[in-house]
Every structure is written in C-alpha cells, then in structure tokens.
Amino acid sequence: MIVNKKSIYLTSTLFDFILLNASFFITLMFLQSKGMRFEESNPNLLLLILNIVWFFYTSSSGFYQEFLIRPFPIQFYNILKLSIIISVVSVLFMFLSKQHLYTRYFIFINSILILVTVTIRLIIFKSALRILRNKGKSIRNLLIIGAEDVGKKFREVIISNPEFGHRFIGFINNAPGKDVIGNISELNKIINENRIEDVVIALHNDSIESLDEIVNICNKNAVKIHVIPDYFKFLSGRFQISTVSNLPVITIRDEPLNEVIMRFMKRIFDVVFSFLIIIFILSWFLPLVSILIRIGSPGPALFIQDRFGARKRKFKCYKFRTLTSEKRSADKFEPIGHHDPRVTRIGKILRKTNMDELPQFINVLIGDMSVVGPRPHPPGVELVYEKIFEKIKMRYNVRPGVTGWAQINGLRGEVLNEEENKKRILEKMKYDLWYIENWSMKLDFQIILITLWHMVKGDTKGF
C-alpha cells in the first residue's frame, strides 16, 4: 500500500551499501594517518564478508520493509543492532584470520561510522520523502468502500502517515456519514470524477454481496484493489493456519508465551534488567525522591496498592506517591485528571516522566510483574473494565508490565469524560491483547526503547 515502496527500498539499500563501504575505507585512511601500516594485510576479504552479512541480515529481518511504518527510536535500535552485528563479525574475523589490520580501534571506529552515517541517511530520507509527499509528488488518490470501524481506522492511518503516498478522497457507503461522498451505485462515476487510483474495500461480511460488482467496476477503470477482510469478528490479529490429518485448521489465537522456553527467556531478561535498575538507579533514587515526597506532603513515600497479576492473583504493587496522603478507595474507580488538585508538586514531575513507576522494578524482581506487559489494574478499576470489555480475562495469561504496548501508543491512564473513557478502555484492551498475541523479545526491546524516548521528551500521552 505504500506508493513507490520498491523504489524506496532499492534507493535505501544502494545508499547504505555505499555508506557501509565508505565507512570501511574512511576508517582505514584515518588509522593510516595515525601511523598504522597495513602492507601485510588484505582488507578486501573482511569487506566482502561485511557486505554479505549486511545483505542477508537486512533481507531476513525486514530492515528496509519497516522504513515507513516504524517510529524513529525503533529504526535507530535496528541500526544499532546491525552495527553491533558488524562489530561481532569483525572481531570473529580478526580472531580467526590473525591479521594485524583489524585492531579494536578499527572495529570501534568502523561501527560508529556505520551507526552515525546510516542514521543520518534515515533522517534525511524520511524528511525528504515527507516534503515530497506534502508537495503532491507521487501521490495516489484513494477511496475507501465501507465507512464502518475498519474503514475509519484505515482512513486515520492514511491521514496520519502522509509519507505512505495516498490522498484520502472519501468513503463510499450506502448510509450517509462523515466524509461519505456517494454510494456503491455511484462508484463508477466517483472513480472517474476524482481520478481514483486505489480502492480499499473495508466492508462488513453482511455487505459482501456487493464485492463482485465493486471489483468489476474497479477493473474496468484500471484501479488497484485492496481488501481488508472482516475477520476481526472471530479472528485475532495473530491467527495460525495448520493442517491436521489433511484437514485445514485455523487457530484463532496464537500466544507465543504459551511456550515454556519463551516464558523462561522473558523471565531471565526481567530478572537481569530489574536487578540492574535497582542496583544502579533505584538504590540512590529511592531515598532521594522519598525525602522530596515527604517534604512536599506528609505521609509515606511509597503508594502500595493491591493489583491483579497473572492468573488474576493479587499482589502488592509499589510506586512513588504522587498524590496527597488522603486515602483513595481501593474499591472505587477514581480517574486522575490533568489538573487534579490531589497531585503534589513532585508528583507532577514524577508522573510526567513516568518515574513514579520505578519502584515496580522491585515487583519485577520478585516475580509479580514483568518489565513489559499489560498494565496491572487495582480491584476497583478492574470492576469497571470488566463491564466494558468482556474479553479482559485474556490479559491474565501474562504477567503485567511496568510499561506496555498500549502505554507507548498514548493509552496511559483514564479521562474524566465517561463516554470517552469507555472508548479509551476498549482501545487499551485491544492493544494489550495485540501485545500478548505478538510478543517477542524484539518487541519488548522496542517498547522499552520507545518508553525511554517518551521519558526523555516528557511525552506521556495520557496523564
């Protein structure tokens, strides 16, 4: 669906190939200028190996396919990982070949150059592409057939990502509504009048009888057709197709953490990561912040509350107290707004940077929580959520997290408006289930990286 996707892929690959090789030779020349001699060594073999590693890694990992659909922190993480792989391969080659050329200085400088130059290339490419799209270059007019939830969500994706290269013209729908410019009987006329080049069919299953007519009209007008099936009614975003005794079987939900080895890997990471945070950060940050909290408002420094964990087991969840010491009801749903008078001065800073959650790494270390996962809810909040989202029990299949997929996508906390809060809760639950169905260690690393990025910017998106 991304306009000129192959051209973007090939251009990015070509530039990175040039940068990879240029970084290598610039490093050689720099070290030569420092008096190092390379007469006895042949750098061509290592350079060939690095090019092969680069090619196979980027091809197998979807490095360039994610160019437009991943935020900058994730892209930087991928470039950093690739630079580390280049370093490891260089070290192995140096050890096996026993050539004097490939010193640690060479490996370090070469890796840093690759990291910096490819990152700069990424920033320039994304900025240039956005500028070109905004000027109307390589833009295709897009029509969405079906103005229900799926169609509206796809419209938001197109509008919020102009670099994808599509201009949303409107909806075709038999019922009137916002941005609806006609019904299916007028499709041929609308395609010609608006010079439509792409049509996305996002109809519910009960409207699918019109599909043949829509496809025929689009084909007659040489319009590209894209179909978003209405499988979300009964399939998750992570379904699996397999064969059992020659019979096709669709597994509606496939959860990676059902596997013992995957749970073990995640737990090992949780223990190591939380231990490092407690030793190097919480050991001095906890007493310092505790003093500031008590100076600003009398009462305990930590807010300890019952929350639900895996298998809906209750545990004591720790966080820095950010409100006045007035007691809150554990069985009552009390959302905290932007200008809630209960929030203390130090509490505002802690909440804005998410640092009020740092004591929860103690929960991670003792096994109540994970570094990444759906956020744990107290009993009062859970009672409200259960009435809004019937499938909430699926969240209890994994440990709750200090941060999560929903939180980095702006769904942190609640809002005071009841109807808006219901919509927010539904969206949050969907993000949580998506995380459970699509978990991987790579995804956890990405969520941690984006969380740190938001903390640095003070961007909590949902106070």
N, C-alpha and C positions, 0 to 999 in steps of 0.2 A: 504493500500500500504506500510505501514511501517513494515519491517521484525521484527518478534517476538514481535509485538505490545502487545499482550495479556500477554506475559511473563514479559515485561517491566512494564505493568500496575499492574500485580499481585505483582511483586517484590517491586515496589514503594509503593503500598498500605500496604504491610506487614511491610516494614521498617518504614513507617510513623505511623502505628499502634503501633509499638514498641516505637518509639520516643514520641508519644503522652502520652503513659502510663508511660514511663520512666521519662519524664519531670514532670509529676504529682507527682510521688513518690520522685524524687530528690528535688522538692520544699518542700514537707512535711519534708524530712530529714533535709534540710537546715534550715527551720524555727524551727524545734525541737532543732537543735544545738544552736539556738539563745535563747533558754529558753521557747519557746511556748509549751503548753501542749494541747494534743488532745484527752484525755481519754473520754470526753463526746461526741465526735463527731465520726461519721462513714463516712469516705471519699469515700467508695465504691459506694454509690448511685450517687454522682456527677460524679465520674469517668465513670460509666456506661452511664450516660446521655451525657457526652462529647464524648464518643465513638460513640454513636448513632448519635449525631449531626454531627460529623466528617464524618461518613459513608454516611448519607443522603445528606449532602451538596456537598461532592466531587462527589457523583454519579449524582446528578441533575445538577451540574454546569459544568461538563466535565473537572474537575480539572486535572485528570490524562490523559485524552484523548489529552490534549493540551501539554503534556510533551515535545514532539519533534517539534511541529510546532509553538511554541510561543517563542519570544526572552526573555532573562533573566529578563528585567525590568517588563514584563507582568507577568511572573511566580512569581517574588517577590511580585508584587502587589496582586496576588491571595493568596499567603501565608499570607501576611499581613492582608488581608481581613478576612481570615479564623481565624487568631489569634484574631482579634477583635471580631468575632462572638463567639469564645470560651470565651473571657472575658465577653461579654454581657450575655451569658448563665450562666456563673459562678456568676455574680452579681445578676441575677434574682433568681438563686437557693439560694444564700446566703440570699436574702431578704425574700423569701417565707419560707425557712426552719428555719431561725433564728438560724443557728448553728454558734458557735463562731470560728470554724476552718477556715472558708473561709473569712479571712480578705482581705483588699485591697492589702496588701503585697503579700499574697498568689496568688491572681488573677494576679497581675502585673508580678511577677517572673515566674509563670507558663506560661503566654502568651509570655513573652520574650524568654523563653527557647524553646517553640514550634517554634516561628519565627526563631530563630537562628539555631536550630538543623535541621529543615526541609529545610531551605535554604542551609545549608552545604550539606545535603543529595542530594539536587537537583544539586548543582555544581559538586559534586563527581560523581553522576550517569551520568550526561551529558558528563563529561570529560572522564570517563571510557568507556562509550559507543562509543564515537568518536575514542578513542585509539584502541578499539577492531575492529571497522569497518575499520580503517586505516591499521590494521594488516591483514585484509581479513577474519575476523571471522564473521560468519552469514551474508555473502554477497550473494545476488542472482543476476544472470546475467539478464539484462533487455534489451528488444528490443522494439523499437517504430516503429509502422507501420504508416507512414504518416509524411512527413518532411515539412509540412506547418507550419503556425504560432502556432497552438495548440501544435503540436509535439515538436517544438523548445522550446516553453515555458516550457513544461513538462521536457524536457532534462535539461534546466537550473535549474529547481527545484531539480532534482535528483543530478546533479553535485555539486550544492552549499550546499546540505544537505547530506553529506556522512553518517550521523547517521541514515538516513532512511533505510540504508542497501541494496542499489541497486547499481550495477555496470552497467553503460550505455555502451552497446556494439556497437550500431549503429542504423541507420534508415533503414527501408525497404520502398522503394519508386520507383515508375515506372519511375520517372525522376531523372537524376543524380544530385548530390549536395554534400555539405559538410557532412561528416560522413555517407553518404548513402553507404551501403555495399551490396546491392542487390535489386532485385525487388520481387514482390509478387510471381511470378512463381518459385523463388528460395527459398521460405520461409522454406520449409521442410528441405532442405539441410543446410541452415544457422542455423536453430534451433539445429540440431544435431551437426554440427561442432563447434558451440560456446557454447554448453550446456546451452541453453537459458531456464530459469525457469519462467520468467514473460514476457508477451507481452502486450503492451499498444497500443490499436487501436485508432488513432487520425486522422481518415480520414475525408475529407470534404464530405458533403452529396452527391455530384455528383460522388463520388468514392465508394459509399456504396454498389454497386452491388457485390463487392469482399468480403463482410463481411462473407457470408456463407462459402466460400472456406477457408478463414483465420481461422474461428472458428473451422472448421472440422480438419484442419491441426494441430492446437494447441491442440485440444482434443486428437487426435491420439498420440501426443507426451507428453501428461500429463503436458502441460504448462498452468499456470494460465493466464486467460484473463481478462484484464481491458479495459473498453471502455470509452473514453471521447467523448460524443456526440457533434456534430457540431451545437449546439443550439444557440451559441453566435451570429449567423447571425440575429436572430429575437427575442431572449430572453435575458433579463438581467441576472446578477448573482443572482437576487432576484425575481424570478417569483413565482406566487402563484396559486395553483390549488384549485378550489372550485366547488360546484355544485349549479346550479340554475334550479329549477324545473326538477330535474333528468338529467340535461344536464351538462357534464363536461365543465368548463370554465377555461382557462388559462389567468391570468392577467400578462401581460408582465413585468410591473414594479410595485413593491410594495414599497412605500416610507413611512417609519414609521412616519416621521414628517408631514405627511398629517393630522395626528390626532391632534386635538386641545390640548388634555391633554399632549401629548408628547412635543409639541411646548412650552407649559406652563412650563413643568418641565425643559426643556433646558434653557428657558429664566430666570427662577428663579436661576438656577445654574450660568448662565452668570453674572447676577447682583451681586450675593453674591461673586463669585470668583473675578470679576474685581474690586469690591469695596475693597476687602481685599488687592489685589495687589496695588491699587492706594494708600491706606492708609499706608501700611507697607513697600512698596518698592518705588513706583513712587514718593511719597511725598518728599523723600530726594534724590533719584537717579536722578530725572529730573533736579533739579537745579545744581547738581554736574556735570553731564555729559554735560549740556548746557554750563557751563563755559569752560570745556575742549574742546568742539567742537569749541567755539568761539576763544579760544587761538590758536588752530591749524589751523583754517581757518576762515577768516572774513565772516560774514553772519549770518542768523538765525540758531538757534539750531535745530528747527524742520523743516522737509520737509513735506509740506502739498500738497496733490495731489488729484484730482478728481478720484474716483474709482467707479466701479459698484457694487451695493449691491443686496439684494433680490429684485426680480421683475425688475431687471436692473435699479433700481433707483440710481442716482449718489449721492455720499456723499463725504465729505472732510475726507481723511484718513491721520492720523498722524503717523510719525515715526521720529526717530533721523536722522538728516542729516549726511550722511556718505561720500558724495562727496564734491568737491569744490563747491563754491557758484555759479558756472556757471550754467545758466538756461538750463534745458533739455526741449525739445519739448514735450508737452502733447499729440500731435497727431502723434508722430513718435516713432517707435519701436527701442529702443537703449539698447540692452543687455549689461550687465556689466561683463567683463571677469575677470579671476584670477588676472591679473597684470594690471588692468585698472588704468592709471595714475590719474584719477579723484578721486580715493578713498583716503581719508585722513588717517593719522596715527591712530587716534582714531576710524575712520570709519572702519578700518580693524579689530580692536578688536571687535567693536560692531557687525559687520557682521559675524565674525567667531563664536561668541557666540549667535547670533540671538537677542541680546539685543537691536538692532536698532528698533525692532518691539514693544517694551514695551509700548510706548505711545498709541498704538492701543487699549489698555485696556480702554482708555477714550471712543473710538468708541464703545467698547463693552457695557460700562455702559449706554451710551445714546441710544443704540439700533441699531446702524448702522451695527455692526458686532457681531459675536459670538466668544467664546473662541476657539472653534474647528469648522472647516468648510473648504470649498474650499477657496483658497487664492483669494482676490479681485484683479481685473486687471484694470489698467488705460485704457482710451479710445484707445490710440494708440496700446497698446498690444492686446486689445480685437479685434480690426480690423484684426490683423494678425491671431489670434487664430480662429476667425470665418471662415476664408478661409481654415483652415487646418482641423477643427473639426466641422462638421455640426450640431452635437447634443449639442453644447455648451450652448444652452438656458436652458437645464435641470439644469445647475448649479445655475440658478437664483431662483430655488424653495426653497433655504435655504439661511440664512444669511452667508456671507463669514466669514472666521475664522482667528484668529491670527496665529494659526498653523493648520495643517491638515494631513490627511492620506497620501496624495502624498508627503508632505514635509518630514515626518519621514521615508519614503521609498526612500529617496535620490533624490527627484524630486523638488528641490528648485532652482528657478532662471532659466536662459537660458544659452545657449552656443553660441559661435560666429559662428561656422560652420552651415550654413543654413540647410543642409540636416539632420545633426544630431539633430539640434534644432527642426525640424519638428517631428522627431521620438519622441523626448523628450516631446514635447507638446501633442502628441497623447497619450503617456503613462500617462502623468499627468492628462489629462482629464478623462481617463478610471478609474484612482484611485479616482478622485473626484466623479464620478458617482457611483462607488462602495460604497464609504462612504455614499452618500445620500441614497442609497438603503438598506444599512445595519446598519444605525445609531442605536445606543443605548447609554444610559448613561455610561454603562460599557466601550463601545468602546471609548467614549470621555475621560474617566479617563485614559485608556490605552495610548491614543495618547498624553495626557498631560504628563504622566509619562515618555514615551519614548523621548518626546521633552526635558524634563529636563535632562534626561540621556545624550542626544546628546549635550546639552549646557555645561554640566559638562565636557564632553570629548572634547569639541570644535570641534565636528564632525558634520558639516553642510551639507556634501554630495551634493554639487551643489551650489557653492559660487555665 
